[in-house]
Amino acid sequence: MTAPPKAVLYTFNLSVWAAAAEWAVEEKGYGEDELEFRTVDVVKGETFAPSFLRINPKGTIPTLVAPLSNTLDSASETKYRALTDTVSVLDFLDKSRSNPTHKVSKTHTTSQKPAPALSPATVEASGLSTTLIKQVHDPEVDPNFLIVASKDESELTEKSNGFVGKTYVLGRAKAMEEYLATEDLIPKIQKILQEKKAQQAPLVALFSGKASKEDKEAFFAKSKEAWEVAIPKALAALESSIVGPYTLGDQLSLADLHVGVWLARLVHLATGGTATDPKKWPELLSTLAKPIASAEFKVGPKVTAFWNEIITRDAFKKVHHYLIPLIMDSFHDPETPVDLVLSLLQTLLITLTAFPLGILAALAHVFATLVRSIPTFIGLALGCVVLTSAVVLATAGYLVFSSGVLSVRALMGCKKALEDAARVGTNMASVFLDEWTKERKGIQERWTGRS
């Protein structure tokens, strides 16, 4: 007996709207036997690949290719439909698995996970949901534009020399050219690529230093308008529309997924992707004041309460990629092999200094406190050695399995691994110091009593 056909969700871990689809999959409890994930690397320009454009001529993700429900039985030839916009994808994911009283969904899954309905239950709620979703999908507050948005010459120069310019804009443009040069390219796909090339031309000119002064000034004005006018206006509209604590009330809904990932992308851009500690996530909305360029700006209480609600959800934590450092941030380094070797050596030197010194500092503090307790000291020292060895082995594993051959990407992987090792080492030292500072007084009192 053949297994029922699966739906295929085309996604990418740096895509804001793909995160909404992945979030929906988690909340709905889809099983591995009914849904398959396929990565389309937006950064590498894979959305311009002719094979993908045949599925989605718009070249956007998420894209969902799902079998038609009336062709799921083994006697029928399976037919598929492609959903190519975020709203349709999320609606379909919700409706295809929404009856918690059934042990299987319409796609014949064996998953036993709950399948809560995310669609609004009333006409009034449906209208509000549509309004909220339209607000965050408005082109004036497009989170993808905010990636490239530059308010002045210095910001444009910085982004041009980093990931945004070299990889995201120019790298994708190069990939598009390569696809256009493909032999036997069918006319329909060729036309799509030529149209996309024309659409991207102004952006390519800006980030390659070929744009006119007038075009740059217009781009700066558009960027300022987006961050300083459109975003505050959208946040104010959300504040007035949200019921609370979620957008439509007490229960999670589809609108929450759209608004949630949009808001998280704003936070990511405002923080530069440096927020690694989930305990600090509630504080991150305040960082929006910087790109909005207003020290007095504050996110409203309803939006704040909504944010604090969604960041506690397991599904949000699992699929959301914008509140942790991303590989894109490392591309701010020089990309030539020679420069990367020098950068790698510099990072290695810092790591070899910071990591052992952090451990030694912790050991010295413990030794000073427990100088008369040799067994305890030896135990703690062995613990430090074990933890240090684990970090070293993890780093070695990272280099072996992630870097592959020596190349620019491999060097970036080495540099990232060394930075991780240094960060773990210094964090370990900090933990030891904090804990032993708390316990030191009690330990000293016990030893004083024995004297």
C-alpha positions, 0 to 999 in steps of 0.5 A: 500500500502506497503512502498518501501523497504529501504537501510540500512547503517551500520555505527559507529560514531567513524569510519573514513570511515563510516563518509565518507558514512554519509557525502555522504548521507547528501550531496545527500539529502537522505530521511528517507523513503529510507535509514536507519542507523544502528549502529555497535559498533566497540569499543564493537567488534560488527563487529565480531558478526556472524549476521554482518559477514553474511552480510559482511564477512570482518567485516568492516564499512561502509556496505550498504545493498540496494534493487535491483532497479528492485525489488522495485515494490510491485509485486516483491519479494525484493532482496538485495545486500551488498556493503562492501567497502567504495569506492563502498558504496559512488559510489552507494550512488551517482549514486542512487540519482543524477538527480536533475530534478526528484522529486524522486530518483531511490529509490522512495524517497519523499525527495525534497532536491537537489541531486548534482552529485559527480562523476567526469564528465570527463575521466581526472577527473575520473582518478585523482579522482581514484588516490586521493582515492587510496592515502588515502586508501593506507595501509601505511597511514591507519588512523586506524593503526595510532590509535594504532601506538606507536613510543616508549615504553612510548607511548605504555605504555600510550596507553596500560593503556588507551582506545586504549589498554584496550578497543579498542584492548583488549576489542575487542579481548575479544568480538571476543573470546566470539563470537567464544565460541557461540554455533552452530557457523556455520563453515564459520563464525568460520573460519572467526573469527579464521582468524581475531583472528590470525591477531589481535594476534600480536596487542593483545600481544603488548597491553597486555605486552606479545610481545617480545622485537624484536616485539616491536621494529618492531612495533615502527619502523613501527609507526615512518615510518607511521607518519614521512615518509608515512604521509608527503609523502601522503600529498605532493602527495595530494598537487601536485594532488589537483586542488583547491579549492576542489580536482577536482576543484570548485565542491564537488566530491566523492574524497573530501569525502575520502580525507576529512575524512582521513585528519580530522582523522589525525587532530583528532589524532594530537590534541587528540580530544580537538578541540571544537571550529569550529572557530579554525578548520582552524588552526588545520593542523599545529598540524600535525607537532608534530606527524610527528616530524618535527618543519619545517613541513607545510601543502601545500597551496592547502591542506590547502585551501581544508581543509578550504573549507570542514570544512565550509560545513554543511554536514561536520559539521553534520556528522563529529565526529573527531574534538570534544572530543569523549567518547574514550578520557574519557577511559583514566581514571581508569576503576575499580569501586573503582578508578572511584568513587575516580575520580568522587569525585575528579571531583565533588570537582573541579566542586563545586569549579570552577562552582560557583566561575566562576559565582560569579566572573562575578557577583562581576565584574558586581556589582562593575561596577553597584553598583548604578544600583540596577535594572540592577544588579538584572536582571543580577543576575537573568540571571545568576541564570537561566543559572546556573539552566539550566546547573544543570538541563541539568546535572541532565537530562544527569545523569538520561537518560544516566547513568542508573544503577550505573555501571562503564559506569554510573560513567563515564557518571557522571564524564563527565557530571560534567566536562561539567557543570564546563566547561560551568560555567567557560565559562559563567563567561569568557563571562560575564567578557569579555563583561563587560570589553568592556562596563565598560568604557562607563557605568562609563562615564554615571554614572560620568555624572549623579553625 
